[in-house]
Amino acid sequence: MSTTVTDEQIQALAATAEPFTLVLLHWAPGRIVADADAIELEHQRRMVTLRADGVIAVLCPVASDTVAGVAIMTVPAEEASGLMAEDPCVRAGMMRCEVYPCHGFPGDALPL
């Protein structure tokens, strides 16, 4: 790290923080169920739809045997919990999710 950041820069950035919700999806021991591929496709369709509708700001599938994905949602944690409880993979016991309130900074984005 070669950039020097001042206390004032930290405070200025912190003042711009906006509320978001972090969703962590983990593969569950019950990942292998009848029709798992079809259920996972519906999960993917739902997540991409939530992204298209602006409910998910950042969607990151994870290539792992334990972590399935990460999403940053624009809705409060309680609403995100409700949405994820209805997820096809969560309902089928293929995934479990953790939901955390968090903050983000306007303008942050994944590099192209």
N, C-alpha and C positions, 0 to 999 in steps of 0.2 A: 504494500500500500504506500503510494507516494503522495497522495492528495492530503493536504492539511485542511481539516475542518475546524472552524472556530465554534466556541460555545454559542455565539450569536446565530450562526448558521443552523446549528442543531435546534435551538429554540424557535427559529423562524420556520423550519421544516415541521417541527412538532405542532406548531400552531395551525398548520394546514391539514392535519390528520382528519380523516373521515372514517366513520364506522363501516365495517364490513363483517363478514362471517367467514371463517375458515372451516372447510369441511375436509376431513381426512377419511378416505375410504380404505378399509382393510379387507383382504380376502379372509373369509371365515372358514373354519374347518369343514363346513357344509358346502363348500364351493362346488363340488361335483354332485349335481342333482340331475334328474331326468329333465331333458330339454334345456340344459344349461346354456347352450349356444344361443337358442332362441330368446331365453330370458336375458342374457347379456346383451344381445342386440337391442332389445327393448329398453334396457338400462341406458345403452349408448344413445339411442334415439331420444330418450327423455332428457338426458344431460345436454345433448346438442340443442334440443329445443329450448331448454332453460337458458342456454347460452344465447341463442338467437333472440329470445325474448328479453334479454338484458338482466335476467335473474342471476346468471353466472357471468362474472366479469372476466375471470381467468379459469380455464379448464385444462388440467394437466393429467392425462393418463400416465401411470407409472409402470414401467417394465420391471415388475418384481413379483416374486411368489408370495409376498406378504402384504405389500401396499398396492392397492388397486388404482388410486388416484387422489388428486388434490383439486379442490375447487375454492375459489374466492367468490362468495355470493354477495349480492348487493342488498339482501334482505336481512332483517334482524335474526339473531340466532334461534329464537323460538320458531319463527316461520321456516327457517332453513331446516330445523329439526323435523318439523311436520312434513315438509317436502321430501326429505330424505327417508322418512319412515314409510312413505308411499313408493319408494323406488323399487322396481321389480327385483333387482338383485338383493336388496335388503329384505324385502318381504319373503323372498325364497330362501333366506338364510345363507346366501352365497357371499354376502358382504356384510360388514358391520361398519357403522360410521361414528365418527367423533365430530362434534360441532363446537366451535369456539368463537366468541366475539373477538374481533381484532380491529386494527386500524390500518389504513393505507394512505398513501399520499397521492393527490391529484397529479396526473401526468406520468406516474410510474407505468411501465409497460414492458412486455417481453421484447428483447431486441430481435430484429428481423435478421 
